[in-house]
Amino acid sequence: MLRYIPANQMNLHPKLRDTMFRDRADQFKTRLGWEVSVDTIGMERDEYDAMNPLYVIWEQEDGSHGGSMRFMPTTGRTMVNDHFSYLNGDRLIQSDDIWECTRFCIARGMSSKISSALMLGGAEIGIGFGLSHSVGVFDDRMVRIYARLGWGPTILGAEGEGRGRISVGLWEFSDEVRNRLLLKSGVSSEASSLWFRRAFGEQDRLAKIA
């Protein structure tokens, strides 16, 4: 099922926390060869994990991590503004209506439906919080994934060629996107809404992650 957990509450879910950070190390360091920091017990974290982001996580039946991504409001510090503004002509992206999504991670051996379910979780955040878009930086391998999911970004800028190409894009939230991802993921609308309400209720959603 989908879980929505602020970073300051992750210690309440130690198995989910530890397997998420280990899977991130496995994906970004071992499989993709990114220059990321991995600690002595095999977990990948960066400076933005210390800024109380909101994690969207697919939790497996045994309580371990199946996939995840990380959301942060663009009114504070973000990776896209701190490190990748050059992709957007040095223009900063800062808006109450736009949140950044980073660290899209899928554990080894997971079904492709987990990617769809995570994107569905992102759509629930956008619609539930009244956002217009999410923003993110992505590499060439993700283009095929977004196309398969049927929710591609509007590209604001890019650099590089082939597998080394990186881009910054905006994803627009809508009920149409949510419905498409429900079908792709095999998750019912009722289940997706229930998982979101369990995390945030009907009111004061933003206060719960402040």
C-alpha distance (Angstrom), angle and dihedral (degrees) to the residues before:
residue distance angle dihedral
M1 . . .
L2 3.80 . .
R3 3.78 118.4 .
Y4 3.81 126.5 -167.7
I5 3.80 109.1 -157.6
P6 3.83 129.8 167.6
A7 3.79 113.6 -136.5
N8 3.80 91.9 -114.0
Q9 3.81 89.0 62.5
M10 3.81 98.6 45.9
N11 3.81 92.5 95.6
L12 3.81 86.6 68.5
H13 3.81 87.2 65.3
P14 3.84 104.4 45.2
K15 3.81 97.9 165.9
L16 3.79 92.7 48.3
R17 3.82 91.1 44.6
D18 3.79 96.3 49.2
T19 3.80 96.5 43.9
M20 3.81 90.7 48.0
F21 3.79 94.3 54.2
R22 3.83 91.3 43.6
D23 3.78 91.8 50.0
R24 3.79 89.1 49.4
A25 3.81 89.5 54.6
D26 3.80 90.4 48.4
Q27 3.80 93.7 50.3
F28 3.78 102.9 38.3
K29 3.81 101.2 32.7
T30 3.81 106.0 26.3
R31 3.79 103.2 31.8
L32 3.82 102.9 27.7
G33 3.79 100.0 28.5
W34 3.79 95.5 -134.2
E35 3.80 119.3 165.8
V36 3.80 96.3 -110.7
S37 3.80 131.1 143.3
V38 3.79 116.7 -104.9
D39 3.80 118.7 -176.2
T40 3.80 128.7 -137.7
I41 3.81 93.0 -87.7
G42 3.80 93.5 51.5
M43 3.81 102.3 -99.9
E44 3.81 125.9 137.5
R45 3.79 117.6 -143.7
D46 3.78 134.1 153.5
E47 3.79 137.1 -167.0
Y48 3.81 93.1 -84.6
D49 3.80 92.4 61.4
A50 3.81 85.9 66.6
M51 3.84 91.7 57.2
N52 3.81 96.2 73.1
P53 3.81 99.2 -106.2
L54 3.78 121.7 179.8
Y55 3.80 114.2 -108.3
V56 3.79 122.4 -151.0
I57 3.80 105.8 -157.6
W58 3.79 135.7 -179.9
E59 3.80 104.1 -140.4
Q60 3.78 117.3 -156.6
E61 3.80 123.0 -139.6
D62 3.81 91.8 -96.8
G63 3.81 91.5 54.4
S64 3.81 95.9 -104.2
H65 3.80 130.1 125.9
G66 3.79 120.3 -86.6
G67 3.79 98.8 168.7
S68 3.78 141.3 -27.6
M69 3.77 149.8 177.7
R70 3.78 135.4 -164.9
F71 3.81 130.7 -124.6
M72 3.81 130.3 -163.0
P73 3.83 132.4 170.1
T74 3.80 112.8 -107.4
T75 3.80 90.1 -136.1
G76 3.81 86.2 81.1
R77 3.78 132.0 42.5
T78 3.78 115.9 -47.2
M79 3.76 137.5 176.7
V80 3.80 93.1 -121.0
N81 3.81 92.5 56.3
D82 3.81 97.6 36.9
H83 3.80 98.2 46.9
F84 3.81 112.4 7.8
S85 3.81 107.2 39.2
Y86 3.81 88.5 114.2
L87 3.82 87.9 71.3
N88 3.80 87.4 63.2
G89 3.78 98.2 45.8
D90 3.83 91.1 -90.5
R91 3.81 89.5 -65.0
L92 3.79 113.9 141.5
I93 3.79 120.0 -132.2
Q94 3.79 107.4 -138.8
S95 3.79 122.6 153.4
D96 3.79 139.8 134.5
D97 3.81 85.9 -129.8
I98 3.81 97.8 54.4
W99 3.81 128.6 68.4
E100 3.79 127.1 -173.9
C101 3.80 120.8 -120.8
T102 3.83 119.3 -158.0
R103 3.82 142.5 156.5
F104 3.82 97.6 42.7
C105 3.80 100.4 -172.3
I106 3.81 134.1 175.4
A107 3.81 120.7 -169.0
R108 3.78 118.1 -124.1
G109 3.77 115.8 -83.6
M110 3.78 96.8 17.4
S111 3.81 122.9 142.8
S112 3.80 118.7 -105.0
K113 3.81 86.4 -115.8
I114 3.82 88.3 74.3
S115 3.82 89.3 67.0
S116 3.80 89.4 52.1
A117 3.80 91.4 47.5
L118 3.80 92.2 52.0
M119 3.78 91.5 49.9
L120 3.81 87.4 49.2
G121 3.79 87.9 54.9
G122 3.78 88.7 52.7
A123 3.79 90.3 51.3
E124 3.81 90.4 50.5
I125 3.81 89.9 53.7
G126 3.78 92.4 49.7
I127 3.79 95.1 48.0
G128 3.80 95.1 38.0
F129 3.81 94.2 50.2
G130 3.81 94.6 40.5
L131 3.81 94.9 -115.6
S132 3.77 125.0 158.5
H133 3.82 101.0 -152.8
S134 3.75 147.4 -6.0
V135 3.78 121.6 -136.4
G136 3.76 129.0 -150.3
V137 3.77 146.8 157.5
F138 3.78 116.6 -122.5
D139 3.77 139.9 176.2
D140 3.78 130.1 -129.8
R141 3.82 95.8 -90.7
M142 3.82 90.7 64.0
V143 3.82 94.4 58.7
R144 3.80 91.4 76.3
I145 3.81 91.6 46.6
Y146 3.80 93.6 51.8
A147 3.81 90.6 47.2
R148 3.81 90.9 52.0
L149 3.79 91.0 49.5
G150 3.80 91.7 49.2
W151 3.80 94.6 -127.6
G152 3.76 109.7 102.4
P153 3.80 125.6 169.3
T154 3.75 131.6 -116.8
I155 3.79 101.6 -112.8
L156 3.80 114.5 -130.7
G157 3.79 97.1 -178.7
A158 3.78 143.0 -21.9
E159 3.79 142.5 -167.7
G160 3.78 134.9 -162.7
E161 3.78 135.9 25.8
G162 3.79 136.5 -92.9
R163 3.80 117.5 -18.3
G164 3.81 90.1 -6.5
R165 3.79 94.6 59.0
I166 3.82 115.7 117.9
S167 3.78 126.8 -171.7
V168 3.77 141.0 -176.4
G169 3.79 117.7 -138.6
L170 3.79 146.7 169.8
W171 3.81 124.1 -127.8
E172 3.80 115.8 -156.1
F173 3.80 118.1 -139.7
S174 3.80 118.6 -136.3
D175 3.79 142.0 146.1
E176 3.80 87.9 -111.2
V177 3.80 90.6 59.7
R178 3.80 90.9 47.2
N179 3.80 91.8 51.9
R180 3.79 91.9 48.8
L181 3.80 91.8 51.3
L182 3.80 92.0 47.8
L183 3.80 87.9 60.2
K184 3.81 93.9 43.7
S185 3.81 93.8 49.2
G186 3.79 98.5 40.6
V187 3.82 89.5 -129.3
S188 3.78 117.1 137.9
S189 3.79 120.1 -123.0
E190 3.81 89.1 -122.3
A191 3.82 93.3 53.9
S192 3.80 93.6 46.2
S193 3.81 92.1 49.7
L194 3.81 91.3 47.1
W195 3.81 93.3 52.2
F196 3.80 89.9 50.8
R197 3.82 93.8 47.6
R198 3.80 91.0 49.4
A199 3.79 88.8 59.1
F200 3.79 100.9 40.1
G201 3.78 111.2 9.3
E202 3.77 119.3 -148.0
Q203 3.81 99.1 -62.9
D204 3.80 142.2 33.3
R205 3.81 91.8 25.8
L206 3.78 95.7 154.7
A207 3.81 91.8 47.7
K208 3.80 89.6 60.7
I209 3.81 92.5 62.1
A210 3.80 98.7 37.7
